[in-house]
Amino acid sequence: MLSVHLFLKRAFDIFSSAIAIIMLSPLLLLLALAVKLDSPGPILFRQKRLTKDGREFTMYKFRSMVVNAEQMGTGIFNYENDPRVTKVGRFLRNSSADELPQLLNILKGDMAVIGPRPCITYELGDFATLNKRYKKRFSVKAGLSGLAQVKGRNDISWDEKVGYDNEYVDLFQKYGVLIDIWLVAESVIKAFHHDEIYEKKTDETMDDVEAARLAEEEIIRIAHLPDEEQSNT
């Protein structure tokens, strides 16, 4: 039965991403032009991410920050009023339009429409030594959106996101592509609400760089807790 679910999921991904690319092509061209005219650098931001079973792939986004932003300031963390975000980039992020090039990733088969968001290759530390709870989310392809994004996006912790990602894995095994269709509808509604866009600091008295450093360390620590400790958290 799972093989049927997976076949239907891939068929849904191919059909929906192809239709979306065709229908949104004028918008995609306009956004590409806006990015190019707004700041120096490439139109697309390319980054190595992890998908099913920890496989690496190159994920595409419209560039919303200055070139080499990942090596500046808060690194992979994006707090409110981040100076690295360009003028057009702020609009792209607020509308989630920066994610639209991932339709190509879906068509290629690197990603699905629905699934856990793909993490940066080093974001969780060494993939091989992740505990079982964190590895479970990698039993399906990474997605453009997912249950965690519908439930909280950046307003919840990484550990809470993993809980929702794992819940999605279980729901998909039970309901198949029906859960994907429901989450697509919820994701579209969510995209029009410009909230939970920026990450939250655990301590607002910290400066952004220090908060980002501590958050990165904590994410990796929890992702590598022994399985018996994870089961009690």
N, CA, C and O of each residue as an XYZ file, in Angstrom:
932
protein
N       0.833     -1.216      0.000
C       0.000      0.000      0.000
C       0.866      1.264      0.000
O       0.530      2.252     -0.654
N       1.991      1.227      0.743
C       2.875      2.377      0.793
C       3.427      2.706     -0.591
O       3.585      3.875     -0.943
N       3.719      1.662     -1.374
C       4.258      1.888     -2.719
C       3.243      2.629     -3.591
O       3.622      3.450     -4.426
N       1.949      2.337     -3.397
C       0.889      3.043     -4.134
C       0.848      4.502     -3.705
O       0.745      5.401     -4.540
N       0.929      4.735     -2.384
C       0.957      6.103     -1.859
C       2.119      6.887     -2.478
O       1.949      8.033     -2.894
N       3.298      6.260     -2.535
C       4.488      6.934     -3.059
C       4.353      7.230     -4.555
O       4.786      8.281     -5.026
N       3.752      6.298     -5.295
C       3.519      6.513     -6.728
C       2.586      7.694     -6.946
O       2.847      8.557     -7.784
N       1.494      7.726     -6.184
C       0.526      8.814     -6.319
C       1.130     10.144     -5.878
O       0.846     11.189     -6.463
N       1.961     10.095     -4.844
C       2.620     11.316     -4.370
C       3.525     11.893     -5.452
O       3.514     13.100     -5.694
N       4.318     11.026     -6.109
C       5.217     11.503     -7.154
C       4.430     12.026     -8.355
O       4.811     13.029     -8.959
N       3.345     11.356     -8.698
C       2.505     11.818     -9.799
C       1.907     13.183     -9.467
O       1.852     14.066    -10.323
N       1.461     13.352     -8.227
C       0.916     14.633     -7.777
C       1.989     15.715     -7.832
O       1.714     16.839     -8.251
N       3.216     15.384     -7.409
C       4.317     16.349     -7.414
C       4.655     16.813     -8.829
O       4.825     18.007     -9.073
N       4.751     15.864     -9.755
C       5.091     16.195    -11.140
C       4.003     17.066    -11.766
O       4.287     18.100    -12.370
N       2.760     16.631    -11.611
C       1.639     17.360    -12.219
C       1.511     18.760    -11.635
O       1.408     19.733    -12.382
N       1.517     18.875    -10.304
C       1.285     20.177     -9.674
C       2.439     21.143     -9.906
O       2.209     22.330    -10.133
N       3.685     20.652     -9.854
C       4.826     21.547    -10.058
C       4.900     22.014    -11.516
O       5.214     23.175    -11.779
N       4.611     21.108    -12.469
C       4.640     21.484    -13.886
C       3.567     22.530    -14.193
O       3.833     23.517    -14.878
N       2.364     22.308    -13.686
C       1.271     23.266    -13.902
C       1.603     24.613    -13.258
O       1.359     25.666    -13.847
N       2.160     24.570    -12.048
C       2.496     25.810    -11.344
C       3.566     26.602    -12.090
O       3.474     27.825    -12.193
N       4.584     25.907    -12.614
C       5.648     26.582    -13.359
C       5.069     27.275    -14.602
O       5.412     28.419    -14.901
N       4.194     26.573    -15.312
C       3.588     27.150    -16.524
C       2.717     28.356    -16.176
O       2.826     29.408    -16.806
N       1.859     28.202    -15.178
C       0.930     29.277    -14.824
C       1.646     30.485    -14.220
O       1.232     31.626    -14.425
N       2.723     30.227    -13.472
C       3.419     31.308    -12.777
C       4.597     31.868    -13.557
O       5.302     32.748    -13.063
N       4.820     31.371    -14.770
C       5.999     31.796    -15.531
C       6.109     33.316    -15.706
O       7.213     33.844    -15.574
N       5.017     34.049    -15.999
C       5.155     35.514    -16.087
C       5.607     36.131    -14.760
O       6.441     37.037    -14.741
N       5.052     35.634    -13.654
C       5.440     36.133    -12.334
C       6.895     35.789    -12.029
O       7.629     36.620    -11.495
N       7.311     34.581    -12.362
C       8.684     34.156    -12.118
C       9.676     35.047    -12.875
O      10.732     35.399    -12.350
N       9.326     35.400    -14.096
C      10.190     36.276    -14.899
C      10.266     37.680    -14.287
O      11.336     38.286    -14.244
N       9.129     38.187    -13.818
C       9.112     39.506    -13.185
C       9.933     39.526    -11.903
O      10.669     40.479    -11.645
N       9.806     38.480    -11.109
C      10.569     38.398     -9.864
C      12.064     38.278    -10.146
O      12.887     38.877     -9.453
N      12.404     37.498    -11.168
C      13.810     37.348    -11.545
C      14.400     38.697    -11.952
O      15.520     39.033    -11.567
N      13.645     39.463    -12.727
C      14.098     40.784    -13.164
C      14.251     41.724    -11.968
O      15.210     42.492    -11.896
N      13.301     41.661    -11.028
C      13.351     42.523     -9.844
C      14.583     42.225     -8.996
O      15.236     43.144     -8.503
N      14.901     40.942     -8.825
C      16.088     40.551     -8.051
C      17.348     41.080     -8.724
O      18.243     41.608     -8.064
N      17.407     40.933    -10.043
C      18.596     41.346    -10.802
C      18.818     42.854    -10.722
O      19.952     43.316    -10.592
N      17.726     43.619    -10.800
C      17.842     45.070    -10.784
C      18.055     45.640     -9.378
O      18.558     46.753     -9.227
N      17.679     44.888     -8.369
C      17.697     45.387     -6.994
C      19.091     45.414     -6.381
O      19.437     46.368     -5.683
N      19.899     44.382     -6.628
C      21.220     44.311     -5.995
C      22.162     43.459     -6.830
O      21.711     42.587     -7.572
N      23.467     43.699     -6.720
C      24.437     42.912     -7.486
C      24.432     41.449     -7.064
O      24.296     41.134     -5.882
N      24.581     40.562     -8.039
C      24.645     39.144     -7.722
C      23.717     38.323     -8.583
O      22.972     38.873     -9.394
N      23.752     37.011     -8.419
C      22.909     36.131     -9.225
C      21.438     36.233     -8.850
O      21.094     36.661     -7.748
N      20.582     35.838     -9.772
C      19.137     35.834     -9.503
C      18.779     34.721     -8.531
O      17.994     34.923     -7.605
N      19.356     33.550     -8.747
C      19.040     32.395     -7.902
C      20.101     32.196     -6.831
O      21.296     32.373     -7.069
N      19.639     31.828     -5.663
C      20.512     31.425     -4.572
C      20.524     29.903     -4.549
O      19.473     29.269     -4.449
N      21.695     29.328     -4.640
C      21.840     27.867     -4.643
C      22.513     27.429     -3.354
O      23.499     28.027     -2.925
N      21.979     26.389     -2.742
C      22.520     25.939     -1.465
C      22.370     24.424     -1.340
O      21.345     23.863     -1.728
N      23.390     23.766     -0.801
C      23.326     22.330     -0.585
C      22.404     22.028      0.598
O      22.566     22.579      1.686
N      21.453     21.158      0.364
C      20.503     20.762      1.403
C      20.413     19.237      1.454
O      20.977     18.539      0.611
N      19.689     18.732      2.464
C      19.509     17.291      2.621
C      18.060     16.914      2.352
O      17.137     17.611      2.773
N      17.871     15.807      1.646
C      16.534     15.282      1.394
C      16.454     13.842      1.921
O      17.168     13.500      2.864
N      15.629     13.020      1.350
C      15.393     11.654      1.832
C      16.704     10.884      2.033
O      17.591     10.898      1.179
N      16.798     10.213      3.188
C      17.967      9.392      3.551
C      19.262     10.187      3.637
O      20.354      9.624      3.554
N      19.132     11.494      3.803
C      20.315     12.325      3.957
C      21.045     12.642      2.662
O      22.187     13.103      2.693
N      20.401     12.401      1.523
C      21.056     12.676      0.243
C      21.158     14.184      0.019
O      20.204     14.922      0.268
N      22.310     14.629     -0.448
C      22.534     16.042     -0.740
C      21.990     16.417     -2.118
O      22.057     15.628     -3.061
N      21.458     17.619     -2.217
C      21.041     18.161     -3.506
C      21.193     19.668     -3.455
O      21.353     20.241     -2.377
N      21.147     20.309     -4.599
C      21.244     21.763     -4.667
C      19.847     22.358     -4.734
O      19.112     22.129     -5.694
N      19.485     23.117     -3.720
C      18.160     23.733     -3.658
C      18.222     25.149     -4.225
O      19.199     25.869     -4.024
N      17.157     25.538     -4.939
C      17.083     26.855     -5.566
C      16.101     27.760     -4.830
O      15.036     27.325     -4.394
N      16.485     29.029     -4.703
C      15.596     30.072     -4.189
C      15.904     31.355     -4.954
O      17.004     31.511     -5.482
N      14.949     32.267     -5.017
C      15.284     33.597     -5.482
C      16.180     34.230     -4.409
O      15.883     34.141     -3.218
N      17.264     34.863     -4.832
C      18.185     35.464     -3.865
C      17.499     36.633     -3.165
O      17.030     37.566     -3.817
N      17.445     36.578     -1.843
C      16.790     37.621     -1.059
C      17.769     38.358     -0.156
O      17.387     39.294      0.547
N      19.024     37.939     -0.174
C      20.057     38.582      0.640
C      21.227     39.011     -0.240
O      21.311     38.658     -1.416
N      22.116     39.775      0.361
C      23.329     40.159     -0.357
C      24.176     38.911     -0.610
O      24.005     37.896      0.066
N      25.072     38.983     -1.566
C      25.935     37.858     -1.896
C      26.804     37.487     -0.692
O      27.314     38.356      0.016
N      26.963     36.174     -0.477
C      27.776     35.628      0.623
C      27.219     35.959      2.006
O      27.973     36.027      2.976
N      25.915     36.163      2.102
C      25.283     36.503      3.383
C      25.496     35.419      4.436
O      25.582     35.712      5.628
N      25.581     34.159      3.988
C      25.732     33.043      4.929
C      27.022     33.143      5.736
O      27.116     32.596      6.834
N      28.020     33.845      5.186
C      29.302     34.008      5.873
C      29.349     35.305      6.692
O      30.400     35.667      7.221
N      28.223     35.992      6.794
C      28.173     37.261      7.531
C      27.227     37.157      8.729
O      26.314     36.332      8.754
N      27.468     38.006      9.707
C      26.520     38.192     10.803
C      26.007     36.930     11.451
O      26.772     36.165     12.038
N      24.699     36.709     11.344
C      24.047     35.582     12.031
C      24.053     34.292     11.205
O      23.395     33.318     11.569
N      24.792     34.288     10.102
C      24.912     33.052      9.318
C      23.596     32.589      8.737
O      22.945     33.325      7.996
N      23.199     31.368      9.070
C      21.978     30.790      8.499
C      20.714     31.241      9.223
O      19.607     30.900      8.807
N      20.870     32.003     10.299
C      19.709     32.485     11.043
C      19.288     33.864     10.523
O      20.126     34.695     10.171
N      17.988     34.080     10.484
C      17.446     35.322      9.946
C      16.460     35.913     10.938
O      15.306     35.493     11.013
N      16.936     36.900     11.705
C      16.075     37.582     12.657
C      15.466     38.826     12.012
O      15.888     39.245     10.933
N      14.494     39.400     12.665
C      13.806     40.572     12.110
C      14.791     41.726     11.906
O      15.721     41.911     12.691
N      14.570     42.495     10.841
C      15.424     43.635     10.490
C      16.857     43.221     10.159
O      17.796     43.979     10.403
N      17.022     42.052      9.618
C      18.340     41.571      9.211
C      18.885     42.481      8.105
O      18.260     42.599      7.050
N      20.034     43.124      8.324
C      20.556     44.070      7.332
C      21.026     43.414      6.043
O      21.261     44.103      5.051
N      21.168     42.091      6.041
C      21.628     41.393      4.843
C      20.516     41.221      3.807
O      20.795     40.952      2.639
N      19.269     41.375      4.225
C      18.131     41.189      3.330
C      17.987     42.407      2.426
O      18.005     43.541      2.903
N      17.846     42.179      1.134
C      17.698     43.275      0.172
C      16.267     43.820      0.198
O      15.384     43.238      0.830
N      16.050     44.933     -0.489
C      14.704     45.522     -0.541
C      13.709     44.566     -1.187
O      12.638     44.305     -0.639
N      14.068     44.052     -2.346
C      13.198     43.081     -3.018
C      13.135     41.794     -2.202
O      12.099     41.133     -2.139
N      14.263     41.451     -1.580
C      14.311     40.245     -0.767
C      13.320     40.260      0.378
O      12.767     39.222      0.741
N      13.092     41.433      0.947
C      12.129     41.522      2.055
C      10.723     41.182      1.561
O       9.974     40.473      2.233
N      10.378     41.693      0.385
C       9.071     41.348     -0.201
C       8.999     39.851     -0.503
O       7.991     39.202     -0.224
N      10.072     39.313     -1.073
C      10.088     37.887     -1.413
C       9.885     37.023     -0.190
O       9.133     36.049     -0.226
N      10.560     37.380      0.901
C      10.435     36.598      2.128
C       9.060     36.757      2.767
O       8.473     35.784      3.240
N       8.553     37.980      2.781
C       7.239     38.224      3.382
C       6.129     37.465      2.671
O       5.151     37.048      3.292
N       6.290     37.288      1.356
C       5.272     36.603      0.548
C       5.590     35.131      0.300
O       4.789     34.408     -0.292
N       6.779     34.688      0.762
C       7.284     33.333      0.511
C       7.578     33.083     -0.967
O       7.787     31.940     -1.374
N       7.594     34.150     -1.773
C       7.848     33.997     -3.204
C       9.287     33.586     -3.488
O       9.585     33.089     -4.574
N      10.188     33.791     -2.519
C      11.582     33.376     -2.728
C      11.707     31.863     -2.878
O      12.701     31.370     -3.411
N      10.699     31.127     -2.407
C      10.741     29.666     -2.454
C      10.270     29.096     -3.804
O      10.444     27.904     -4.055
N       9.692     29.907     -4.652
C       9.076     29.407     -5.887
C      10.031     28.634     -6.812
O       9.585     27.677     -7.444
N      11.316     28.995     -6.926
C      12.207     28.200     -7.782
C      12.342     26.738     -7.355
O      12.828     25.911     -8.126
N      11.919     26.421     -6.148
C      11.971     25.026     -5.714
C      10.967     24.145     -6.467
O      11.002     22.919     -6.357
N      10.083     24.774     -7.223
C       9.219     24.000     -8.115
C      10.071     23.184     -9.086
O       9.688     22.085     -9.488
N      11.238     23.736     -9.462
C      12.167     22.994    -10.328
C      12.762     21.797     -9.592
O      12.937     20.727    -10.175
N      13.072     21.983     -8.307
C      13.571     20.867     -7.497
C      12.541     19.750     -7.399
O      12.882     18.567     -7.405
N      11.271     20.147     -7.308
C      10.191     19.156     -7.222
C      10.075     18.402     -8.539
O       9.966     17.175     -8.555
N      10.098     19.136     -9.632
C       9.993     18.508    -10.952
C      11.155     17.540    -11.189
O      10.969     16.475    -11.777
N      12.347     17.912    -10.731
C      13.534     17.063    -10.883
C      13.488     15.828     -9.998
O      14.147     14.829    -10.289
N      12.713     15.889     -8.920
C      12.615     14.742     -8.018
C      13.446     14.854     -6.759
O      13.491     13.918     -5.961
N      14.115     16.002     -6.565
C      14.891     16.206     -5.343
C      13.991     16.453     -4.145
O      14.315     16.082     -3.016
N      12.853     17.087     -4.410
C      11.932     17.473     -3.358
C      10.518     17.043     -3.728
O      10.249     16.615     -4.850
N       9.621     17.171     -2.745
C       8.197     16.952     -2.967
C       7.471     18.259     -2.672
O       8.046     19.179     -2.089
N       6.227     18.336     -3.070
C       5.434     19.515     -2.717
C       5.302     19.596     -1.202
O       5.472     20.663     -0.612
N       4.998     18.463     -0.578
C       4.827     18.402      0.867
C       5.840     17.439      1.478
O       6.052     16.332      0.985
N       6.453     17.888      2.553
C       7.438     17.075      3.268
C       8.179     17.961      4.252
O       7.933     19.166      4.294
N       9.074     17.400      5.038
C       9.879     18.224      5.954
C      10.739     19.205      5.161
O      11.275     18.843      4.113
N      10.876     20.417      5.633
C      11.723     21.384      4.949
C      13.169     20.880      4.925
O      13.660     20.374      5.934
N      13.856     21.012      3.787
C      15.230     20.493      3.689
C      16.201     21.329      4.513
O      16.275     22.546      4.341
N      16.935     20.694      5.394
C      17.893     21.437      6.207
C      19.217     21.590      5.458
O      19.537     20.795      4.574
N      19.971     22.610      5.820
C      21.305     22.815      5.265
C      22.178     21.642      5.701
O      21.976     21.089      6.782
N      23.123     21.269      4.887
C      23.904     20.039      5.117
C      24.533     19.968      6.508
O      24.663     18.881      7.072
N      24.920     21.108      7.061
C      25.608     21.107      8.362
C      24.712     21.569      9.510
O      25.162     21.643     10.654
N      23.465     21.875      9.218
C      22.576     22.493     10.203
C      22.321     21.621     11.425
O      22.200     22.127     12.541
N      22.240     20.307     11.212
C      21.993     19.375     12.315
C      23.241     18.624     12.732
O      23.168     17.667     13.502
N      24.385     19.053     12.227
C      25.616     18.326     12.527
C      25.768     17.112     11.617
O      25.218     17.092     10.516
N      26.497     16.117     12.058
C      26.784     14.922     11.263
C      25.525     14.074     11.096
O      24.954     13.599     12.078
N      25.097     13.888      9.853
C      23.869     13.123      9.595
C      23.984     11.684     10.103
O      23.015     11.133     10.625
N      25.141     11.087      9.957
C      25.336      9.670     10.310
C      25.084      9.397     11.787
O      24.704      8.287     12.158
N      25.295     10.406     12.633
C      25.154     10.177     14.074
C      23.897     10.831     14.663
O      23.782     10.951     15.882
N      22.969     11.249     13.822
C      21.697     11.766     14.332
C      20.968     10.684     15.101
O      21.069      9.505     14.760
N      20.234     11.066     16.135
C      19.434     10.066     16.842
C      18.218      9.662     15.996
O      17.910     10.298     14.989
N      17.542      8.604     16.420
C      16.455      8.032     15.617
C      15.329      9.027     15.377
O      14.743      9.060     14.295
N      15.027      9.835     16.386
C      13.918     10.789     16.254
C      14.202     11.798     15.157
O      13.320     12.125     14.363
N      15.417     12.286     15.111
C      15.761     13.280     14.090
C      15.950     12.642     12.716
O      15.718     13.290     11.696
N      16.363     11.391     12.684
C      16.541     10.734     11.388
C      15.208     10.347     10.747
O      15.121     10.210      9.527
N      14.179     10.173     11.564
C      12.886      9.739     11.035
C      12.358     10.710      9.991
O      11.761     10.285      9.001
N      12.566     12.001     10.193
C      12.061     13.007      9.250
C      12.694     12.872      7.870
O      12.163     13.390      6.887
N      13.831     12.175      7.793
C      14.514     11.965      6.519
C      14.068     10.677      5.824
O      14.683     10.256      4.844
N      13.011     10.056      6.324
C      12.503      8.841      5.680
C      11.603      9.179      4.500
O      11.168      8.283      3.776
N      11.316     10.473      4.300
C      10.560     10.941      3.137
C      11.330     12.090      2.495
O      12.239     12.654      3.104
N      10.963     12.431      1.266
C      11.621     13.555      0.589
C      11.330     14.870      1.303
O      10.270     15.057      1.901
N      12.291     15.765      1.223
C      12.087     17.118      1.719
C      10.985     17.791      0.906
O      10.743     17.417     -0.242
N      10.316     18.784      1.497
C       9.182     19.403      0.821
C       9.257     20.914      0.739
O       9.996     21.560      1.482
N       8.481     21.463     -0.175
C       8.340     22.912     -0.305
C       7.620     23.474      0.920
O       7.933     24.567      1.392
N       6.660     22.717      1.421
C       5.964     23.065      2.655
C       5.654     21.764      3.385
O       5.871     20.674      2.858
N       5.149     21.896      4.599
C       4.866     20.693      5.368
C       4.027     20.999      6.591
O       3.598     22.134      6.797
N       3.800     19.992      7.389
C       2.971     20.146      8.584
C       3.587     21.142      9.561
O       2.865     21.921     10.184
N       4.908     21.128      9.702
C       5.576     22.056     10.618
C       5.375     23.505     10.183
O       5.224     24.391     11.024
N       5.374     23.750      8.861
C       5.198     25.111      8.361
C       3.758     25.579      8.563
O       3.516     26.755      8.834
N       2.820     24.671      8.433
C       1.412     25.009      8.658
C       1.156     25.279     10.139
O       0.374     26.161     10.494
N       1.823     24.511     10.992
C       1.597     24.636     12.440
C       2.333     25.806     13.079
O       1.879     26.355     14.082
N       3.484     26.195     12.491
C       4.194     27.260     13.178
C       5.297     27.958     12.427
O       5.736     29.028     12.847
N       5.765     27.389     11.325
C       6.833     27.993     10.523
C       8.025     28.327     11.415
O       8.596     27.414     12.010
N       8.428     29.592     11.536
C       9.593     29.961     12.336
C       9.240     30.339     13.772
O      10.100     30.783     14.532
N       7.980     30.162     14.136
C       7.555     30.528     15.484
C       7.712     29.369     16.465
O       7.406     29.512     17.649
N       8.185     28.232     15.984
C       8.391     27.075     16.846
C       9.851     26.638     16.750
O      10.547     26.970     15.790
N      10.305     25.894     17.752
C      11.702     25.474     17.799
C      11.969     24.366     16.787
O      11.043     23.745     16.264
N      13.264     24.129     16.520
C      13.644     23.038     15.624
C      13.089     21.716     16.141
O      12.614     20.888     15.363
N      13.150     21.522     17.455
C      12.696     20.256     18.026
C      11.198     20.069     17.831
O      10.737     18.955     17.584
N      10.438     21.150     17.939
C       8.998     21.069     17.682
C       8.728     20.777     16.207
O       7.818     20.018     15.873
N       9.530     21.387     15.328
C       9.388     21.114     13.892
C       9.608     19.634     13.609
O       8.876     19.033     12.823
N      10.609     19.053     14.243
C      10.897     17.628     14.040
C       9.705     16.783     14.481
O       9.365     15.797     13.827
N       9.071     17.167     15.588
C       7.887     16.450     16.042
C       6.774     16.473     15.006
O       6.144     15.447     14.749
N       6.525     17.638     14.406
C       5.507     17.740     13.361
C       5.930     16.999     12.090
O       5.101     16.373     11.430
N       7.220     17.070     11.747
C       7.714     16.343     10.567
C       7.491     14.846     10.723
O       7.068     14.170      9.784
N       7.777     14.337     11.906
C       7.582     12.910     12.152
C       6.099     12.538     12.177
O       5.717     11.443     11.766
N       5.276     13.459     12.661
C       3.829     13.232     12.628
C       3.355     13.141     11.178
O       2.497     12.321     10.850
N       3.924     13.994     10.304
C       3.574     13.931      8.882
C       3.948     12.580      8.285
O       3.172     12.008      7.520
N       5.123     12.066      8.624
C       5.551     10.745      8.117
C       4.495      9.696      8.449
O       4.143      8.873      7.604
N       3.993      9.728      9.674
C       2.973      8.753     10.105
C       1.646      8.993      9.383
O       0.978      8.045      8.972
N       1.268     10.265      9.230
C       0.005     10.584      8.558
C       0.032     10.173      7.089
O      -0.969      9.705      6.547
N       1.197     10.355      6.446
C       1.289      9.980      5.039
C       1.145      8.478      4.863
O       0.518      8.023      3.907
N       1.710      7.717      5.763
C       1.576      6.259      5.677
C       0.123      5.822      5.845
O      -0.284      4.775      5.340
N      -0.651      6.631      6.557
C      -2.055      6.294      6.811
C      -2.990      6.822      5.730
O      -3.895      6.117      5.284
N      -2.766      8.078      5.308
C      -3.709      8.735      4.398
C      -3.158      8.972      2.995
O      -3.915      9.318      2.087
N      -1.860      8.791      2.805
C      -1.273      8.964      1.490
C      -1.363     10.387      0.979
O      -1.227     11.340      1.746
N      -1.593     10.531     -0.325
C      -1.551     11.841     -0.970
C      -2.678     12.766     -0.499
O      -2.619     13.972     -0.736
N      -3.687     12.228      0.153
C      -4.769     13.066      0.676
C      -4.255     14.064      1.701
O      -4.711     15.207      1.745
N      -3.303     13.631      2.530
C      -2.743     14.548      3.522
C      -1.934     15.642      2.829
O      -1.880     16.776      3.304
N      -1.300     15.296      1.694
C      -0.544     16.294      0.930
C      -1.478     17.361      0.358
O      -1.181     18.554      0.421
N      -2.594     16.927     -0.193
C      -3.552     17.877     -0.780
C      -4.100     18.824      0.286
O      -4.253     20.022      0.047
N      -4.392     18.274      1.462
C      -4.877     19.107      2.565
C      -3.820     20.120      2.987
O      -4.138     21.286      3.221
N      -2.559     19.684      3.086
C      -1.491     20.580      3.514
C      -1.154     21.638      2.459
O      -0.723     22.738      2.804
N      -1.347     21.312      1.176
C      -1.167     22.319      0.126
C      -2.165     23.456      0.344
O      -1.793     24.629      0.298
N      -3.414     23.115      0.579
C      -4.444     24.135      0.804
C      -4.124     24.974      2.037
O      -4.261     26.197      2.008
N      -3.702     24.326      3.113
C      -3.351     25.045      4.338
C      -2.133     25.940      4.128
O      -2.056     27.035      4.684
N      -1.185     25.468      3.324
C       0.042     26.232      3.070
C      -0.245     27.489      2.266
O       0.348     28.537      2.519
N      -1.147     27.391      1.302
C      -1.520     28.559      0.498
C      -2.150     29.625      1.388
O      -1.841     30.809      1.261
N      -3.022     29.205      2.276
C      -3.655     30.146      3.214
C      -2.597     30.787      4.109
O      -2.630     31.991      4.363
N      -1.665     29.973      4.577
C      -0.612     30.442      5.476
C       0.281     31.471      4.795
O       0.735     32.420      5.433
N       0.534     31.289      3.514
C       1.426     32.180      2.773
C       0.889     33.603      2.717
O       1.665     34.551      2.598
N      -0.429     33.766      2.800
C      -1.026     35.095      2.735
C      -1.020     35.804      4.086
O      -1.340     36.990      4.171
N      -0.656     35.077      5.142
C      -0.544     35.678      6.466
C       0.937     35.936      6.728
O       1.704     34.991      6.915
N       1.342     37.180      6.745
C       2.761     37.529      6.838
C       3.245     37.470      8.282
O       3.772     38.453      8.805
N       3.069     36.330      8.920
C       3.538     36.174     10.291
C       4.491     34.992     10.369
O       4.561     34.171      9.455
N       5.211     34.920     11.461
C       6.131     33.808     11.722
C       7.191     33.679     10.621
O       7.664     32.581     10.329
N       7.555     34.811     10.018
C       8.527     34.799      8.930
C       9.944     34.725      9.475
O      10.808     34.052      8.913
N      10.171     35.438     10.593
C      11.513     35.527     11.136
C      11.680     34.595     12.333
O      10.724     34.295     13.048
N      12.903     34.152     12.530
C      13.198     33.295     13.668
C      13.185     34.105     14.957
O      13.451     35.307     14.956
N      12.870     33.426     16.057
C      12.773     34.090     17.350
C      13.992     33.745     18.200
O      14.461     32.608     18.207
N      14.489     34.742     18.911
C      15.590     34.507     19.839
C      15.037     33.981     21.163
O      13.978     34.414     21.616
N      15.754     33.051     21.774
C      15.319     32.534     23.076
C      15.515     33.576     24.170
O      14.838     33.538     25.197
N      16.429     34.496     23.952
C      16.695     35.564     24.907
C      16.847     36.875     24.136
O      17.850     37.081     23.453
N      15.870     37.747     24.243
C      15.854     38.989     23.466
C      16.932     39.982     23.898
O      17.193     40.961     23.199
N      17.561     39.728     25.059
C      18.626     40.627     25.498
C      19.938     40.351     24.766
O      20.848     41.179     24.800
N      20.045     39.205     24.111
C      21.263     38.861     23.370
C      21.320     39.606     22.049
O      20.289     39.922     21.455
N      22.550     39.888     21.591
C      22.655     40.422     20.240
C      22.433     39.285     19.255
O      22.546     38.115     19.619
N      22.119     39.622     18.019
C      21.713     38.624     17.028
C      22.781     37.556     16.784
O      22.466     36.371     16.667
N      24.048     37.982     16.707
C      25.129     37.041     16.398
C      25.296     36.009     17.510
O      25.448     34.818     17.237
N      25.267     36.458     18.744
C      25.415     35.537     19.873
C      24.206     34.606     19.970
O      24.359     33.415     20.240
N      23.019     35.141     19.752
C      21.806     34.319     19.786
C      21.858     33.237     18.718
O      21.469     32.097     18.971
N      22.335     33.582     17.528
C      22.434     32.619     16.433
C      23.436     31.521     16.761
O      23.189     30.347     16.484
N      24.571     31.903     17.354
C      25.604     30.913     17.696
C      25.081     29.907     18.719
O      25.271     28.700     18.564
N      24.425     30.404     19.761
C      23.904     29.518     20.799
C      22.773     28.636     20.263
O      22.666     27.467     20.633
N      21.932     29.199     19.393
C      20.833     28.423     18.815
C      21.366     27.283     17.956
O      20.844     26.169     17.998
N      22.406     27.566     17.178
C      23.002     26.528     16.328
C      23.582     25.401     17.164
O      23.413     24.229     16.825
N      24.258     25.737     18.243
C      24.842     24.732     19.128
C      23.760     23.879     19.783
O      23.916     22.665     19.912
N      22.673     24.509     20.191
C      21.592     23.785     20.870
C      20.873     22.832     19.918
O      20.521     21.717     20.303
N      20.655     23.266     18.681
C      20.011     22.401     17.683
C      20.827     21.128     17.475
O      20.280     20.025     17.477
N      22.119     21.286     17.298
C      22.998     20.131     17.055
C      23.058     19.236     18.288
O      23.081     18.011     18.168
N      23.084     19.846     19.479
C      23.137     19.056     20.721
C      21.909     18.152     20.851
O      22.033     16.958     21.123
N      20.732     18.730     20.656
C      19.494     17.954     20.807
C      19.392     16.871     19.730
O      18.914     15.769     19.998
N      19.843     17.187     18.513
C      19.759     16.227     17.411
C      20.645     15.004     17.625
O      20.473     13.983     16.959
N      21.589     15.109     18.550
C      22.511     13.995     18.805
C      22.387     13.439     20.217
O      23.251     12.692     20.675
N      21.301     13.809     20.910
C      21.054     13.201     22.216
C      20.851     11.696     22.051
O      20.309     11.261     21.035
N      21.275     10.893     23.027
C      21.009      9.457     22.944
C      19.516      9.188     22.802
O      18.700      9.947     23.326
N      19.154      8.134     22.113
C      17.736      7.850     21.838
C      16.907      7.714     23.091
O      15.740      8.106     23.101
N      17.481      7.167     24.153
C      16.706      6.995     25.384
C      16.383      8.329     26.028
O      15.340      8.475     26.665
N      17.285      9.325     25.865
C      16.999     10.663     26.375
C      15.963     11.356     25.515
O      15.112     12.078     26.034
N      16.021     11.147     24.194
C      15.053     11.752     23.284
C      13.653     11.276     23.598
O      12.708     12.062     23.524
N      13.495     10.017     23.945
C      12.161      9.460     24.188
C      11.515     10.082     25.416
O      10.303      9.981     25.606
N      12.338     10.736     26.261
C      11.799     11.355     27.469
C      11.621     12.864     27.328
O      11.247     13.545     28.283
N      11.898     13.390     26.109
C      11.767     14.843     25.918
C      10.503     15.162     25.158
O      10.217     16.331     24.899
